[in-house]
Amino acid sequence: MLCDLSEASALEQWKVVTDNVMGGLSTGAIGHASGNTALFSGAVSLENNGGFASMRYGGQLSSLVGFSGFKLSVEGDGKTYQFRAHTKSAERGHAFKHDFATTPGEDLEIDLPFADFILSAHGQLKPEAGKLDPADIHQLSFLIAGGQAGEFALKIRRIEAYR
């Protein structure tokens, strides 16, 4: 188990980052929802060259060496999200990403193999950059982007690594 979000105190390790850092108007918040889940919610605005909201984990991660990928336990709203692995060796603004689709109100268990993550640099894919190295991962995040304007809500129960 990397992150068990069933306790409200676990949310202290997370912070919201939106397109406000570059003049955008998107909003985001992290709260505790019913059913012992974290709730990442807000509204994505495409105005002022905006278009994203994210929540980033700032806690200490266990070593991921020997694991094959991440397993997410989530409930979505029908939108597509990114789960991102930030590495020590990547430049600022670069992260390995894996998209996942949600179905409104449906509990999902999603396996995201490390081999399927692709480097993204400021929204541009860089598949030639190589594969995600589990030994290099130091931060995790969820992101909503891709022109999906409007309100969003993603419930997150836990994040695990699997072999």
C-alpha positions in Angstrom: 0.0 0.0 0.0 1.5 3.3 -1.1 -1.3 5.7 0.0 -4.4 4.7 2.0 -6.7 7.7 1.7 -9.4 6.3 4.0 -8.3 8.5 6.8 -8.7 12.3 6.6 -5.2 12.8 8.1 -3.7 11.2 5.0 -4.8 14.2 2.9 -2.2 16.4 4.7 0.4 14.8 2.4 -1.4 16.1 -0.7 -1.6 19.5 -2.3 -3.5 21.0 -5.2 -1.7 22.6 -8.2 -3.8 24.2 -11.0 -3.2 26.2 -14.1 -3.3 29.3 -11.8 0.5 29.0 -11.7 0.4 30.3 -15.3 -2.6 32.6 -15.2 -5.4 30.0 -15.8 -8.7 30.0 -13.9 -9.2 26.3 -13.0 -9.9 25.4 -9.4 -9.3 22.3 -7.3 -9.7 21.0 -3.8 -8.9 17.9 -1.8 -11.4 16.7 0.8 -12.6 13.6 2.6 -15.7 12.1 1.2 -18.2 9.5 2.5 -17.1 5.9 2.2 -13.6 6.7 3.6 -12.3 8.2 0.4 -10.4 11.3 -0.7 -12.3 13.6 -3.0 -10.4 15.5 -5.7 -12.8 18.0 -7.1 -13.1 21.4 -8.8 -13.6 22.9 -12.2 -11.3 23.0 -15.2 -11.4 26.3 -17.2 -9.9 26.7 -20.6 -9.8 30.5 -20.3 -6.5 32.4 -20.1 -4.7 29.4 -21.7 -5.6 27.2 -18.8 -6.9 23.7 -18.7 -5.6 21.6 -15.8 -5.9 20.8 -12.2 -3.8 18.3 -10.2 -3.3 16.9 -6.8 0.3 15.9 -5.8 1.6 13.6 -3.1 4.4 15.1 -1.1 5.0 12.3 1.3 7.8 9.8 1.4 7.3 6.8 -1.0 8.4 3.3 -0.3 10.8 1.8 -2.8 9.0 0.6 -5.9 11.9 -1.6 -7.1 10.7 -5.1 -7.9 7.1 -3.9 -8.6 5.4 -4.0 -12.0 2.9 -1.1 -11.7 0.3 0.8 -9.7 -3.2 -0.3 -8.7 -5.7 2.5 -8.2 -9.0 2.1 -6.4 -11.2 5.0 -7.5 -14.7 6.2 -8.3 -15.0 8.7 -11.1 -17.4 11.0 -12.9 -17.1 9.8 -16.5 -14.0 11.9 -17.3 -10.5 10.8 -18.2 -7.7 11.4 -15.7 -4.0 11.0 -15.6 -2.0 9.2 -13.0 1.5 10.6 -13.0 4.9 9.4 -11.6 7.5 12.1 -11.2 11.1 11.0 -11.2 14.2 12.4 -9.6 16.0 12.5 -13.0 13.3 14.2 -15.0 13.3 18.0 -15.6 10.7 20.2 -13.9 7.4 19.9 -15.7 8.2 16.4 -16.9 6.4 13.3 -15.6 5.5 9.8 -16.7 1.8 9.6 -17.3 -0.9 6.9 -17.7 -4.4 7.9 -18.7 -7.5 6.2 -17.2 -11.1 6.6 -18.0 -13.9 6.6 -15.4 -17.6 5.7 -15.4 -19.9 7.9 -13.3 -20.5 6.3 -9.9 -18.7 3.1 -10.6 -16.0 1.7 -8.3 -12.9 0.8 -10.3 -9.8 -1.2 -9.6 -7.3 -0.1 -12.3 -3.9 -1.6 -13.0 -1.4 0.7 -14.5 1.8 -1.2 -15.6 5.0 0.9 -15.4 5.9 -0.2 -18.9 2.8 1.6 -20.2 3.7 5.1 -18.8 4.8 7.7 -21.3 6.9 10.8 -20.5 5.0 14.0 -20.8 6.8 17.4 -20.9 4.5 20.3 -20.4 1.6 18.4 -22.1 3.7 17.1 -25.0 4.3 13.3 -25.2 7.9 12.2 -25.4 7.7 8.4 -26.1 11.3 8.4 -27.3 12.5 9.3 -23.7 12.5 5.7 -22.6 10.7 3.8 -19.9 9.7 4.7 -16.4 12.3 3.4 -13.9 10.5 2.4 -10.6 13.7 3.1 -8.7 13.6 6.8 -9.8 10.0 7.6 -8.7 9.8 10.2 -6.0 6.3 11.8 -6.3 2.8 10.8 -7.5 0.0 12.9 -8.8 -3.5 12.9 -10.4 -4.3 15.3 -13.2 -7.3 16.3 -15.2 -6.6 18.1 -18.5 -7.0 17.5 -22.2 -9.7 20.1 -22.9 -12.1 18.7 -20.4 -13.7 21.9 -19.3 -16.2 21.9 -16.4 -16.7 20.4 -13.0 -14.9 17.2 -12.0 -14.9 14.8 -9.1 -12.6 11.9 -8.5 -12.9 9.7 -5.4 -9.7 7.9 -4.4 -9.6 5.1 -1.9 -6.0 3.9 -2.2 -2.9 3.6 -4.4 -0.9 0.4 -4.3 2.0 -1.1 -6.1 1.7 -4.6 -7.5 4.3 -7.2 -8.6 
